[in-house]
Amino acid sequence: MNYAIVFAGGVGSRMQSPNLPKQFIEVCGKPIIIHTINHFQSHPDIDRVLVVCLESYIDYMKTLISKYNLTKVFNVVAGGRTGQESICKGLQALDGIAADDDIVILHDGVRPIIDADLISRNIESVEKYGNAISCSSATETICLAGDDGSIKDIMPRDKCMMGRAPQSFKYADIYNCHKRANQDGYTTAIDSASMLHHYGYPLHFVQCSHFNIKITTPNDLFLFTAYLNSVKED
C-alpha cells in the first residue's frame, strides 16, 4: 500500500491572511490544499490519503473533501504544535493500518506544484533504496556563514541541492525514527530527511522542479497564481 500524508496544520502568519490559514486560500477557484491533494487523488499508485489539519479546521477540511470528491482521503487528524509533532501524529494515525514495508509519502499541503511523475519517482526510489527526498539543484551561490558575520566557506554549487517535498519512506523506518526522537527529546529536526540523517540512515534524492515551492508568503501566492494561469494558457 502507498499512503500520502498531506499536512495542512500551519497558521500561515507570514502570509498576512487574517481570515483563513494559507492552505485554505482559494487560487483559481480552489483552495491551495485541494490543488495539492488532487495530485495524490488522481495518481493510480496512491491508495489512501491522510490529512493532518489544524484542529479548529477539521470540520471545514471535511466539507472540502466532500465538495471536491476526494475519495482517497480516509481520515483527517489534528496536527501538533510543530511540524515534527504534526508528522508524528500523522504517522500515529497509521499505526495498526499501515504495514512496516508500506510506503508513506509526506507532503506539505501548501506545496501544490508537483506532478504524477515526481510522485512515481518517489515511490520507485523507496522501492529501490528505502527512501526518497525530492530536491532541486542549487541555482545560487551557497555560503556557509559564521557566527561573527563572516563567510566561512563557499559550497560547490554543483554538489548542493535544495531539499523539498514530497519526502517518502518505508512506514516502519520513519515512524520508528519519530518514536526514537520522542524518547531522546530530539525536537529540532528540520524535516523528516534531517531526522533520518540524524539517526544514520543513508538518504537518496529524486530531482524535482524549481517551481516546487512552498507557499509561505504573498509573493509565493502570486507565483503560484501566475503558474496556474500560464498552464491554462498552454
N, CA, C and O of each residue as an XYZ file, in Angstrom:
936
protein
N       0.843     -1.200      0.000
C       0.000      0.000      0.000
C       0.881      1.255      0.000
O       1.938      1.292      0.631
N       0.430      2.258     -0.707
C       1.119      3.543     -0.746
C       0.213      4.619     -0.153
O      -0.873      4.887     -0.667
N       0.674      5.225      0.931
C      -0.093      6.248      1.630
C       0.538      7.623      1.396
O       1.762      7.758      1.379
N      -0.298      8.627      1.220
C       0.156     10.013      1.234
C      -0.374     10.674      2.502
O      -1.561     10.578      2.815
N       0.517     11.342      3.223
C       0.099     12.160      4.363
C       0.337     13.613      3.976
O       1.472     14.026      3.736
N      -0.732     14.374      3.919
C      -0.678     15.771      3.491
C      -0.925     16.654      4.718
O      -1.887     16.458      5.461
N      -0.035     17.629      4.911
C      -0.080     18.452      6.120
C      -0.706     19.814      5.842
O      -0.256     20.568      4.979
N      -1.754     20.102      6.601
C      -2.471     21.373      6.477
C      -2.616     21.979      7.866
O      -3.693     22.433      8.251
N      -1.510     21.977      8.613
C      -1.592     22.365     10.016
C      -1.075     23.744     10.343
O      -1.196     24.185     11.486
N      -0.495     24.451      9.366
C       0.081     25.753      9.657
C      -0.957     26.851      9.747
O      -2.050     26.741      9.191
N      -0.599     27.920     10.459
C      -1.496     29.072     10.568
C      -1.158     30.141      9.542
O      -1.968     31.031      9.279
N       0.045     30.059      8.955
C       0.388     30.966      7.866
C       0.562     32.407      8.283
O       0.031     33.303      7.627
N       1.297     32.659      9.365
C       1.461     34.029      9.863
C       2.173     34.925      8.860
O       1.906     36.126      8.812
N       3.076     34.361      8.058
C       3.819     35.171      7.090
C       2.995     35.505      5.849
O       3.378     36.367      5.058
N       1.860     34.818      5.682
C       1.003     35.085      4.534
C       0.189     36.352      4.732
O      -0.308     36.925      3.763
N       0.047     36.797      5.971
C      -0.715     38.003      6.299
C      -2.170     37.875      5.840
O      -2.763     38.825      5.329
N      -2.729     36.675      6.035
C      -4.125     36.433      5.700
C      -4.919     36.338      6.998
O      -4.854     35.313      7.676
N      -5.666     37.378      7.359
C      -6.320     37.400      8.664
C      -7.529     36.480      8.782
O      -7.940     36.145      9.892
N      -8.103     36.068      7.654
C      -9.363     35.334      7.700
C      -9.199     33.819      7.608
O      -9.962     33.077      8.226
N      -8.214     33.356      6.846
C      -8.040     31.923      6.626
C      -6.569     31.544      6.717
O      -5.707     32.315      6.295
N      -6.272     30.366      7.263
C      -4.909     29.844      7.131
C      -4.567     29.695      5.655
O      -5.451     29.487      4.824
N      -3.290     29.801      5.333
C      -2.863     29.876      3.929
C      -3.315     28.678      3.096
O      -3.588     28.825      1.905
N      -3.396     27.487      3.711
C      -3.748     26.293      2.934
C      -5.180     26.332      2.406
O      -5.532     25.580      1.497
N      -6.007     27.214      2.981
C      -7.405     27.304      2.556
C      -7.682     28.506      1.665
O      -8.824     28.720      1.259
N      -6.666     29.286      1.358
C      -6.849     30.413      0.444
C      -7.160     29.888     -0.953
O      -6.487     28.974     -1.430
N      -8.159     30.445     -1.612
C      -8.536     29.991     -2.948
C      -7.641     30.622     -4.015
O      -7.376     31.824     -3.997
N      -7.191     29.793     -4.928
C      -6.425     30.238     -6.088
C      -7.053     29.591     -7.320
O      -7.160     28.368     -7.399
N      -7.460     30.405     -8.264
C      -8.134     29.910     -9.483
C      -9.312     29.005     -9.133
O      -9.514     27.966     -9.761
N     -10.088     29.409     -8.126
C     -11.340     28.736     -7.828
C     -11.274     27.573     -6.857
O     -12.309     26.988     -6.540
N     -10.082     27.217     -6.372
C      -9.957     26.098     -5.435
C      -8.964     26.445     -4.332
O      -7.980     27.142     -4.583
N      -9.212     25.966     -3.110
C      -8.230     26.178     -2.043
C      -6.900     25.508     -2.388
O      -6.871     24.483     -3.069
N      -5.811     26.092     -1.916
C      -4.479     25.557     -2.195
C      -4.390     24.084     -1.795
O      -3.838     23.273     -2.539
N      -4.929     23.733     -0.628
C      -4.848     22.356     -0.145
C      -5.523     21.387     -1.115
O      -5.087     20.243     -1.239
N      -6.564     21.819     -1.796
C      -7.260     20.950     -2.756
C      -6.414     20.759     -4.007
O      -6.336     19.653     -4.542
N      -5.780     21.833     -4.478
C      -4.841     21.698     -5.594
C      -3.805     20.624     -5.273
O      -3.466     19.801     -6.123
N      -3.310     20.643     -4.041
C      -2.262     19.705     -3.633
C      -2.788     18.275     -3.556
O      -2.202     17.363     -4.140
N      -3.892     18.079     -2.835
C      -4.410     16.723     -2.641
C      -4.816     16.091     -3.960
O      -4.712     14.875     -4.121
N      -5.277     16.897     -4.903
C      -5.715     16.361     -6.195
C      -4.614     15.571     -6.904
O      -4.907     14.628     -7.639
N      -3.353     15.948     -6.689
C      -2.253     15.216     -7.310
C      -2.209     13.769     -6.808
O      -1.914     12.848     -7.570
N      -2.501     13.583     -5.537
C      -2.483     12.242     -4.956
C      -3.798     11.510     -5.245
O      -3.804     10.297     -5.455
N      -4.892     12.242     -5.256
C      -6.190     11.669     -5.591
C      -6.168     11.039     -6.992
O      -6.729      9.964     -7.200
N      -5.528     11.704     -7.932
C      -5.556     11.244     -9.327
C      -4.431     10.271     -9.666
O      -4.422      9.707    -10.760
N      -3.483     10.062     -8.755
C      -2.357      9.187     -9.074
C      -2.766      7.725     -8.897
O      -3.266      7.362     -7.831
N      -2.573      6.887     -9.893
C      -3.052      5.498     -9.806
C      -2.352      4.649     -8.754
O      -2.902      3.636     -8.320
N      -1.153      5.039     -8.335
C      -0.405      4.233     -7.370
C      -0.573      4.691     -5.921
O      -0.011      4.084     -5.009
N      -1.339      5.752     -5.707
C      -1.636      6.182     -4.336
C      -2.943      5.524     -3.908
O      -3.982      5.690     -4.546
N      -2.862      4.771     -2.810
C      -4.033      4.029     -2.353
C      -4.917      4.829     -1.408
O      -6.141      4.833     -1.544
N      -4.288      5.512     -0.442
C      -5.079      6.233      0.555
C      -4.345      7.520      0.945
O      -3.118      7.599      0.891
N      -5.126      8.509      1.333
C      -4.584      9.820      1.715
C      -5.073     10.168      3.115
O      -6.255     10.026      3.426
N      -4.152     10.624      3.949
C      -4.465     11.109      5.293
C      -4.120     12.591      5.351
O      -3.056     12.998      4.885
N      -5.001     13.392      5.912
C      -4.745     14.826      6.056
C      -4.537     15.146      7.530
O      -5.334     14.754      8.382
N      -3.455     15.863      7.819
C      -3.184     16.368      9.168
C      -3.507     17.851      9.151
O      -2.920     18.611      8.381
N      -4.442     18.265      9.999
C      -5.048     19.586      9.867
C      -5.065     20.328     11.200
O      -5.025     19.716     12.267
N      -5.125     21.652     11.121
C      -5.414     22.437     12.318
C      -6.695     21.913     12.955
O      -7.702     21.734     12.270
N      -6.661     21.669     14.254
C      -7.814     21.039     14.903
C      -9.094     21.847     14.698
O     -10.166     21.279     14.490
N      -8.979     23.175     14.756
C     -10.166     24.026     14.629
C     -10.729     24.051     13.205
O     -11.825     24.564     12.983
N      -9.982     23.498     12.237
C     -10.433     23.492     10.847
C     -10.730     22.083     10.328
O     -10.922     21.900      9.126
N     -10.771     21.093     11.209
C     -11.015     19.723     10.759
C     -12.380     19.596     10.077
O     -12.487     18.991      9.010
N     -13.416     20.161     10.685
C     -14.752     20.070     10.082
C     -14.791     20.759      8.722
O     -15.412     20.263      7.782
N     -14.120     21.912      8.626
C     -14.071     22.634      7.354
C     -13.322     21.814      6.312
O     -13.729     21.753      5.152
N     -12.222     21.184      6.729
C     -11.456     20.339      5.822
C     -12.323     19.198      5.311
O     -12.248     18.842      4.135
N     -13.141     18.624      6.178
C     -14.010     17.516      5.773
C     -15.063     17.970      4.768
O     -15.431     17.212      3.871
N     -15.548     19.194      4.911
C     -16.519     19.698      3.921
C     -15.850     19.874      2.563
O     -16.475     19.629      1.531
N     -14.586     20.295      2.551
C     -13.865     20.432      1.284
C     -13.623     19.068      0.636
O     -13.730     18.918     -0.581
N     -13.301     18.096      1.454
C     -13.074     16.738      0.938
C     -14.334     16.216      0.255
O     -14.268     15.608     -0.813
N     -15.470     16.459      0.877
C     -16.744     16.036      0.291
C     -17.067     16.843     -0.959
O     -17.488     16.284     -1.971
N     -16.875     18.138     -0.890
C     -17.207     19.019     -2.017
C     -16.421     18.650     -3.265
O     -16.965     18.639     -4.370
N     -15.136     18.348     -3.084
C     -14.271     18.071     -4.236
C     -14.105     16.575     -4.501
O     -13.260     16.166     -5.298
N     -14.919     15.768     -3.826
C     -14.986     14.324     -4.089
C     -13.609     13.662     -3.993
O     -13.196     12.928     -4.891
N     -12.918     13.931     -2.902
C     -11.588     13.358     -2.683
C     -11.757     11.999     -1.999
O     -11.627     11.872     -0.782
N     -12.048     11.005     -2.811
C     -12.455      9.699     -2.296
C     -11.321      8.921     -1.636
O     -11.577      8.000     -0.860
N     -10.080      9.274     -1.931
C      -8.953      8.553     -1.326
C      -8.634      9.036      0.092
O      -7.918      8.362      0.832
N      -9.161     10.195      0.465
C      -8.907     10.705      1.817
C      -9.770      9.914      2.801
O     -10.998      9.987      2.754
N      -9.130      9.168      3.682
C      -9.873      8.295      4.589
C      -9.904      8.811      6.023
O     -10.641      8.280      6.854
N      -9.105      9.852      6.325
C      -9.106     10.363      7.699
C      -8.500     11.756      7.718
O      -7.642     12.091      6.901
N      -8.960     12.557      8.663
C      -8.388     13.877      8.944
C      -8.100     13.924     10.433
O      -9.003     13.740     11.249
N      -6.844     14.169     10.791
C      -6.459     14.185     12.202
C      -5.853     15.535     12.561
O      -5.379     16.273     11.698
N      -5.879     15.835     13.833
C      -5.344     17.112     14.319
C      -3.823     17.101     14.310
O      -3.199     16.096     14.650
N      -3.231     18.226     13.920
C      -1.783     18.382     13.950
C      -1.282     18.735     15.333
O      -2.055     18.839     16.285
N       0.019     18.918     15.427
C       0.642     19.256     16.697
C       1.096     20.701     16.739
O       0.717     21.511     15.893
N       1.906     21.011     17.727
C       2.390     22.385     17.899
C       3.500     22.737     16.922
O       3.711     23.911     16.620
N       4.208     21.736     16.430
C       5.310     21.937     15.490
C       5.125     21.013     14.293
O       4.297     20.102     14.313
N       5.915     21.268     13.249
C       5.860     20.398     12.099
C       6.254     18.972     12.445
O       5.629     18.018     11.982
N       7.290     18.830     13.257
C       7.738     17.491     13.654
C       6.637     16.748     14.405
O       6.412     15.558     14.184
N       5.964     17.460     15.286
C       4.878     16.853     16.054
C       3.708     16.477     15.150
O       3.070     15.445     15.358
N       3.428     17.301     14.156
C       2.330     17.008     13.235
C       2.624     15.771     12.399
O       1.737     14.949     12.167
N       3.869     15.639     11.946
C       4.244     14.445     11.196
C       4.061     13.207     12.060
O       3.529     12.195     11.603
N       4.504     13.291     13.308
C       4.369     12.161     14.221
C       2.899     11.783     14.413
O       2.562     10.599     14.442
N       2.036     12.770     14.543
C       0.613     12.487     14.728
C       0.021     11.820     13.484
O      -0.831     10.939     13.599
N       0.464     12.233     12.313
C       0.009     11.590     11.095
C       0.453     10.137     11.029
O      -0.322      9.262     10.645
N       1.699      9.883     11.404
C       2.213      8.515     11.412
C       1.514      7.664     12.466
O       1.242      6.485     12.238
N       1.225      8.262     13.615
C       0.496      7.537     14.659
C      -0.878      7.104     14.170
O      -1.370      6.039     14.545
N      -1.499      7.933     13.331
C      -2.836      7.610     12.815
C      -2.815      6.409     11.873
O      -3.858      5.814     11.605
N      -1.629      6.048     11.367
C      -1.495      4.866     10.509
C      -1.089      3.625     11.295
O      -1.018      2.528     10.741
N      -0.821      3.803     12.591
C      -0.419      2.661     13.423
C      -1.551      1.633     13.452
O      -2.693      1.960     13.777
N      -1.220      0.389     13.109
C      -2.241     -0.651     13.053
C      -2.953     -0.726     11.719
O      -3.742     -1.642     11.486
N      -2.682      0.229     10.838
C      -3.280      0.244      9.495
C      -2.211     -0.058      8.444
O      -2.381     -0.944      7.606
N      -1.115      0.687      8.501
C      -0.038      0.504      7.529
C       0.893     -0.624      7.972
O       1.172     -0.782      9.160
N       1.365     -1.398      7.009
C       2.376     -2.420      7.272
C       3.758     -1.769      7.302
O       3.940     -0.666      6.787
N       4.720     -2.448      7.902
C       6.065     -1.895      8.044
C       6.666     -1.480      6.710
O       7.329     -0.446      6.621
N       6.437     -2.289      5.661
C       7.036     -2.020      4.351
C       6.180     -1.156      3.447
O       6.569     -0.880      2.312
N       5.018     -0.722      3.925
C       4.206      0.195      3.126
C       4.941      1.512      2.942
O       5.743      1.913      3.786
N       4.663      2.171      1.844
C       5.319      3.447      1.540
C       4.452      4.595      2.037
O       3.241      4.633      1.816
N       5.109      5.530      2.716
C       4.434      6.732      3.210
C       5.075      7.943      2.541
O       6.281      8.161      2.652
N       4.263      8.720      1.851
C       4.723      9.922      1.160
C       4.268     11.131      1.973
O       3.069     11.371      2.119
N       5.208     11.875      2.489
C       4.910     13.047      3.320
C       4.993     14.297      2.459
O       5.979     14.517      1.756
N       3.940     15.121      2.523
C       3.920     16.293      1.647
C       3.216     17.464      2.315
O       2.256     17.296      3.067
N       3.727     18.667      2.013
C       3.141     19.904      2.527
C       1.874     20.243      1.755
O       1.856     20.205      0.525
N       0.820     20.572      2.482
C      -0.421     20.960      1.840
C      -0.313     22.236      1.030
O      -1.130     22.488      0.145
N       0.700     23.045      1.333
C       0.896     24.306      0.615
C       2.072     24.206     -0.357
O       2.754     25.191     -0.640
N       2.290     22.990     -0.861
C       3.294     22.783     -1.908
C       2.575     22.111     -3.093
O       2.725     20.910     -3.318
N       1.794     22.901     -3.844
C       0.883     22.321     -4.842
C       1.470     22.099     -6.231
O       0.817     21.480     -7.072
N       2.694     22.591     -6.502
C       3.236     22.479     -7.862
C       4.106     21.230     -7.955
O       5.331     21.302     -8.046
N       3.431     20.083     -7.930
C       4.090     18.803     -8.153
C       3.335     18.099     -9.278
O       2.357     18.634     -9.799
N       3.781     16.911     -9.649
C       3.073     16.195    -10.707
C       3.170     14.699    -10.480
O       3.840     14.238     -9.556
N       2.491     13.943    -11.337
C       2.430     12.490    -11.190
C       3.807     11.854    -11.341
O       4.117     10.869    -10.671
N       4.629     12.416    -12.219
C       5.962     11.860    -12.436
C       6.810     11.932    -11.166
O       7.516     10.976    -10.843
N       6.751     13.045    -10.449
C       7.519     13.177     -9.209
C       7.028     12.190     -8.160
O       7.835     11.580     -7.457
N       5.721     12.026     -8.048
C       5.173     11.049     -7.105
C       5.640      9.639     -7.473
O       6.041      8.864     -6.605
N       5.586      9.316     -8.762
C       6.008      7.991     -9.217
C       7.481      7.747     -8.914
O       7.850      6.660     -8.468
N       8.319      8.739     -9.152
C       9.747      8.565     -8.900
C      10.054      8.472     -7.406
O      11.016      7.813     -7.011
N       9.244      9.126     -6.576
C       9.372      8.938     -5.130
C       9.100      7.486     -4.755
O       9.860      6.879     -4.001
N       8.023      6.938     -5.279
C       7.664      5.555     -4.979
C       8.755      4.601     -5.454
O       9.146      3.686     -4.728
N       9.244      4.817     -6.672
C      10.285      3.949     -7.225
C      11.566      4.010     -6.397
O      12.225      2.989     -6.200
N      11.921      5.197     -5.913
C      13.135      5.340     -5.109
C      12.999      4.620     -3.767
O      13.952      3.994     -3.304
N      11.829      4.702     -3.142
C      11.615      3.987     -1.883
C      11.704      2.480     -2.114
O      12.295      1.757     -1.312
N      11.121      2.017     -3.200
C      11.176      0.582     -3.507
C      12.613      0.116     -3.725
O      12.963     -1.012     -3.379
N      13.439      0.981     -4.297
C      14.818      0.606     -4.627
C      15.801      0.888     -3.492
O      16.673      0.070     -3.201
N      15.653      2.058     -2.849
C      16.652      2.498     -1.875
C      16.132      2.597     -0.439
O      16.925      2.659      0.500
N      14.811      2.614     -0.259
C      14.251      2.730      1.079
C      13.722      4.105      1.422
O      13.001      4.258      2.408
N      14.065      5.112      0.627
C      13.537      6.456      0.864
C      13.707      7.310     -0.381
O      14.374      6.912     -1.336
N      13.095      8.489     -0.360
C      13.195      9.436     -1.467
C      13.026     10.844     -0.920
O      12.038     11.149     -0.252
N      14.001     11.698     -1.209
C      13.921     13.103     -0.807
C      13.892     13.942     -2.075
O      14.873     13.972     -2.818
N      12.792     14.616     -2.329
C      12.686     15.461     -3.522
C      13.589     16.679     -3.353
O      13.501     17.396     -2.356
N      14.451     16.903     -4.332
C      15.414     18.005     -4.258
C      15.512     18.708     -5.610
O      15.353     18.088     -6.662
N      15.771     19.993     -5.560
C      16.085     20.739     -6.781
C      17.531     21.210     -6.688
O      18.048     21.446     -5.596
N      18.169     21.342     -7.825
C      19.573     21.762     -7.833
C      19.694     23.226     -7.409
O      18.790     24.029     -7.637
N      20.810     23.549     -6.798
C      21.061     24.927     -6.354
C      21.359     25.804     -7.568
O      22.122     25.415     -8.452
N      20.758     26.974     -7.604
C      20.980     27.903     -8.715
C      21.677     29.182     -8.259
O      21.975     30.053     -9.076
N      21.934     29.296     -6.968
C      22.630     30.454     -6.411
C      23.856     29.969     -5.646
O      23.986     28.780     -5.357
N      24.742     30.886     -5.326
C      25.919     30.550     -4.541
C      25.504     30.232     -3.106
O      24.768     31.000     -2.486
N      25.970     29.111     -2.583
C      25.654     28.694     -1.221
C      26.835     29.028     -0.324
O      27.937     28.518     -0.524
N      26.605     29.886      0.664
C      27.658     30.321      1.584
C      27.447     29.698      2.953
O      26.321     29.630      3.447
N      28.533     29.246      3.563
C      28.486     28.755      4.940
C      28.855     29.917      5.855
O      29.993     30.386      5.855
N      27.863     30.380      6.643
C      28.042     31.580      7.454
C      28.643     31.256      8.810
O      28.367     30.208      9.394
N      29.467     32.167      9.300
C      29.997     32.071     10.656
C      29.166     32.890     11.610
O      28.381     33.735     11.180
N      29.323     32.656     12.905
C      28.552     33.387     13.913
C      28.933     34.860     13.982
O      28.163     35.681     14.480
N      30.119     35.195     13.482
C      30.608     36.571     13.579
C      30.282     37.397     12.340
O      30.829     38.485     12.159
N      29.403     36.894     11.494
C      29.040     37.621     10.286
C      29.954     37.346      9.103
O      29.776     37.926      8.031
N      30.921     36.474      9.287
C      31.844     36.147      8.206
C      31.303     34.999      7.363
O      30.397     34.278      7.782
N      31.863     34.841      6.183
C      31.575     33.690      5.336
C      32.708     32.694      5.526
O      33.857     32.968      5.182
N      32.370     31.537      6.078
C      33.382     30.530      6.401
C      33.781     29.705      5.192
O      34.921     29.252      5.085
N      32.825     29.511      4.273
C      33.141     28.683      3.113
C      32.117     28.942      2.016
O      30.987     29.349      2.284
N      32.528     28.702      0.792
C      31.636     28.739     -0.355
C      31.481     27.305     -0.827
O      32.462     26.651     -1.181
N      30.250     26.818     -0.832
C      29.999     25.427     -1.172
C      29.973     25.250     -2.693
O      29.465     26.116     -3.405
N      30.518     24.136     -3.197
C      30.469     23.898     -4.646
C      29.021     23.721     -5.114
O      28.332     22.788     -4.702
N      28.580     24.621     -5.971
C      27.173     24.667     -6.344
C      26.703     23.365     -6.991
O      25.565     22.945     -6.785
N      27.576     22.726     -7.772
C      27.157     21.513     -8.466
C      26.953     20.336     -7.518
O      26.437     19.296     -7.927
N      27.352     20.490     -6.254
C      27.142     19.446     -5.251
C      26.022     19.802     -4.276
O      25.700     19.018     -3.384
N      25.432     20.984     -4.444
C      24.406     21.451     -3.500
C      23.005     21.271     -4.093
O      22.782     21.483     -5.285
N      22.077     20.878     -3.230
C      20.702     20.727     -3.636
C      19.796     21.328     -2.575
O      20.174     21.436     -1.409
N      18.593     21.718     -2.990
C      17.600     22.273     -2.082
C      16.599     21.170     -1.733
O      15.895     20.667     -2.609
N      16.538     20.797     -0.460
C      15.600     19.770     -0.036
C      14.173     20.296     -0.055
O      13.890     21.352      0.512
N      13.276     19.565     -0.703
C      11.884     19.979     -0.818
C      10.975     18.817     -0.412
O      11.339     18.040      0.471
N       9.843     18.685     -1.013
C       8.909     17.592     -0.734
C       8.215     17.246     -2.046
O       8.161     18.071     -2.958
N       7.680     16.017     -2.145
C       7.498     15.015     -1.101
C       8.804     14.410     -0.597
O       9.838     14.432     -1.264
N       8.700     13.865      0.626
C       9.742     13.037      1.196
C       9.068     11.709      1.553
O       8.034     11.685      2.220
N       9.662     10.621      1.105
C       8.953      9.338      1.147
C       9.816      8.256      1.787
O      11.036      8.235      1.627
N       9.148      7.350      2.520
C       9.867      6.380      3.341
C       9.062      5.090      3.472
O       7.870      5.056      3.164
N       9.724      4.033      3.929
C       9.018      2.867      4.432
C       8.406      3.268      5.781
O       9.035      3.953      6.587
N       7.177      2.827      6.000
C       6.452      3.262      7.204
C       7.237      2.989      8.483
O       7.350      3.871      9.335
N       7.775      1.793      8.628
C       8.467      1.446      9.865
C       9.682      2.336     10.094
O       9.957      2.717     11.231
N      10.417      2.674      9.028
C      11.620      3.496      9.182
C      11.291      4.877      9.733
O      11.890      5.318     10.714
N      10.346      5.553      9.106
C      10.057      6.924      9.528
C       9.335      6.962     10.871
O       9.593      7.845     11.689
N       8.431      6.010     11.103
C       7.702      6.006     12.376
C       8.627      5.653     13.530
O       8.542      6.260     14.598
N       9.508      4.681     13.331
C      10.445      4.317     14.399
C      11.393      5.462     14.729
O      11.752      5.651     15.891
N      11.799      6.225     13.723
C      12.652      7.387     13.982
C      11.914      8.428     14.825
O      12.500      9.026     15.727
N      10.644      8.641     14.534
C       9.877      9.610     15.320
C       9.694      9.131     16.761
O       9.788      9.922     17.700
N       9.436      7.849     16.927
C       9.303      7.324     18.291
C      10.627      7.437     19.036
O      10.652      7.758     20.224
N      11.708      7.177     18.348
C      13.032      7.310     18.969
C      13.329      8.766     19.323
O      13.879      9.052     20.386
N      12.962      9.684     18.426
C      13.174     11.107     18.693
C      12.396     11.555     19.931
O      12.899     12.330     20.744
N      11.165     11.057     20.064
C      10.365     11.387     21.252
C      11.040     10.891     22.526
O      11.043     11.587     23.542
N      11.612      9.691     22.474
C      12.299      9.138     23.642
C      13.571      9.914     23.955
O      13.931     10.096     25.118
N      14.253     10.372     22.896
C      15.530     11.073     23.081
C      15.351     12.548     23.402
O      16.316     13.216     23.774
N      14.142     13.068     23.268
C      13.932     14.501     23.437
C      14.484     15.318     22.280
O      14.790     16.501     22.430
N      14.609     14.673     21.119
C      15.100     15.345     19.913
C      13.908     15.991     19.208
O      13.112     15.307     18.566
N      13.794     17.301     19.332
C      12.610     18.018     18.847
C      12.931     19.059     17.787
O      12.061     19.845     17.412
N      14.171     19.077     17.297
C      14.593     20.169     16.420
C      14.863     19.722     14.987
O      15.570     20.413     14.254
N      14.318     18.587     14.576
C      14.505     18.138     13.194
C      13.860     19.138     12.239
O      12.707     19.524     12.427
N      14.594     19.553     11.228
C      14.068     20.500     10.252
C      12.952     19.861      9.446
O      11.934     20.491      9.159
N      13.159     18.601      9.086
C      12.174     17.842      8.337
C      12.469     16.360      8.536
O      13.349     15.997      9.316
N      11.734     15.510      7.832
C      11.922     14.075      8.008
C      13.286     13.617      7.503
O      13.897     12.722      8.088
N      13.768     14.229      6.414
C      15.083     13.875      5.893
C      16.162     14.111      6.937
O      17.034     13.266      7.135
N      16.106     15.255      7.605
C      17.124     15.564      8.618
C      17.017     14.621      9.809
O      18.024     14.317     10.449
N      15.802     14.154     10.116
C      15.649     13.208     11.218
C      16.296     11.867     10.885
O      17.025     11.306     11.703
N      16.029     11.353      9.681
C      16.648     10.083      9.312
C      18.164     10.211      9.197
O      18.897      9.289      9.556
N      18.631     11.343      8.700
C      20.077     11.595      8.644
C      20.671     11.596     10.055
O      21.747     11.042     10.280
N      19.977     12.210     10.986
C      20.415     12.271     12.384
C      20.611     10.870     12.958
O      21.518     10.638     13.756
N      19.750      9.938     12.541
C      19.822      8.574     13.063
C      20.594      7.617     12.145
O      20.510      6.397     12.290
N      21.340      8.186     11.209
C      22.293      7.387     10.458
C      21.781      6.686      9.223
O      22.466      5.819      8.681
N      20.591      7.036      8.762
C      20.067      6.405      7.558
C      20.705      7.031      6.314
O      20.800      8.256      6.233
N      21.145      6.222      5.343
C      21.563      6.785      4.055
C      20.339      7.295      3.306
O      19.311      6.619      3.263
N      20.442      8.473      2.719
C      19.304      9.092      2.037
C      19.553      9.159      0.538
O      20.696      9.240      0.086
N      18.468      9.126     -0.223
C      18.547      9.180     -1.679
C      17.596     10.259     -2.199
O      16.474     10.402     -1.713
N      18.062     11.011     -3.192
C      17.236     12.103     -3.695
C      16.626     11.764     -5.037
O      17.145     10.941     -5.792
N      15.498     12.425     -5.319
C      14.928     12.451     -6.664
C      14.830     13.919     -7.073
O      14.449     14.781     -6.282
N      15.181     14.173     -8.316
C      15.205     15.551     -8.800
C      13.785     16.077     -8.963
O      12.901     15.376     -9.454
N      13.581     17.323     -8.543
C      12.284     17.974     -8.759
C      12.499     19.365     -9.331
O      13.627     19.850     -9.416
N      11.417     19.987     -9.715
C      11.459     21.293    -10.365
C      11.704     22.414     -9.357
O      11.365     22.303     -8.179
N      12.298     23.491     -9.851
C      12.437     24.698     -9.026
C      11.077     25.339     -8.743
O      10.949     26.144     -7.821
N      10.068     24.984     -9.532
C       8.723     25.506     -9.292
C       8.054     24.854     -8.086
O       6.996     25.306     -7.649
N       8.649     23.811     -7.552
C       8.077     23.083     -6.419
C       8.262     23.890     -5.135
O       9.005     23.496     -4.235
N       7.569     25.025     -5.073
C       7.724     25.948     -3.953
C       6.702     25.651     -2.852
O       5.632     25.093     -3.095
N       7.071     26.040     -1.655
C       6.140     26.006     -0.525
C       5.538     27.398     -0.395
O       6.260     28.381     -0.224
N       4.224     27.477     -0.477
C       3.571     28.789     -0.450
C       3.522     29.298      0.986
O       2.750     28.815      1.814
N       4.361     30.278      1.253
C       4.549     30.791      2.611
C       4.248     32.280      2.716
O       3.740     32.747      3.736
N       4.563     33.022      1.663
C       4.424     34.473      1.682
C       3.479     34.924      0.564
O       3.163     34.138     -0.329
N       3.024     36.186      0.606
C       2.203     36.690     -0.500
C       2.892     36.581     -1.854
O       2.226     36.379     -2.870
N       4.209     36.709     -1.884
C       4.937     36.580     -3.143
C       4.821     35.160     -3.704
O       4.676     34.973     -4.913
N       4.887     34.160     -2.816
C       4.714     32.773     -3.248
C       3.313     32.562     -3.839
O       3.144     31.858     -4.834
N       2.333     33.179     -3.214
C       0.954     33.067     -3.699
C       0.826     33.663     -5.098
O       0.146     33.111     -5.963
N       1.483     34.784     -5.303
C       1.487     35.421     -6.623
C       2.129     34.501     -7.659
O       1.621     34.375     -8.773
N       3.243     33.857     -7.300
C       3.936     32.959     -8.223
C       3.078     31.746     -8.575
O       3.058     31.306     -9.724
N       2.373     31.211     -7.587
C       1.508     30.058     -7.842
C       0.360     30.443     -8.770
O       0.028     29.700     -9.694
N      -0.238     31.595     -8.525
C      -1.325     32.072     -9.386
C      -0.831     32.253    -10.813
O      -1.496     31.850    -11.767
N       0.349     32.865    -10.952
C       0.919     33.066    -12.289
C       1.210     31.726    -12.960
O       1.001     31.571    -14.163
N       1.688     30.770    -12.188
C       1.971     29.441    -12.726
C       0.701     28.789    -13.263
O       0.687     28.272    -14.380
N      -0.363     28.815    -12.466
C      -1.623     28.204    -12.909
C      -2.169     28.891    -14.156
O      -2.673     28.234    -15.067
N      -2.064     30.193    -14.187
C      -2.560     30.919    -15.356
C      -1.742     30.582    -16.597
O      -2.294     30.497    -17.694
N      -0.441     30.391    -16.443
C       0.399     30.042    -17.594
C       0.090     28.633    -18.079
O       0.134     28.377    -19.282
N      -0.218     27.722    -17.177
C      -0.573     26.357    -17.562
C      -1.879     26.361    -18.334
O      -2.018     25.650    -19.329
N      -2.845     27.168    -17.877
C      -4.131     27.266    -18.577
C      -3.949     27.767    -20.000
O      -4.586     27.279    -20.933
N      -3.062     28.754    -20.150
C      -2.828     29.335    -21.472
C      -2.184     28.320    -22.410
O      -2.449     28.315    -23.612
N      -1.324     27.452    -21.840
C      -0.680     26.422    -22.661
C      -1.685     25.377    -23.101
O      -1.325     24.430    -23.800
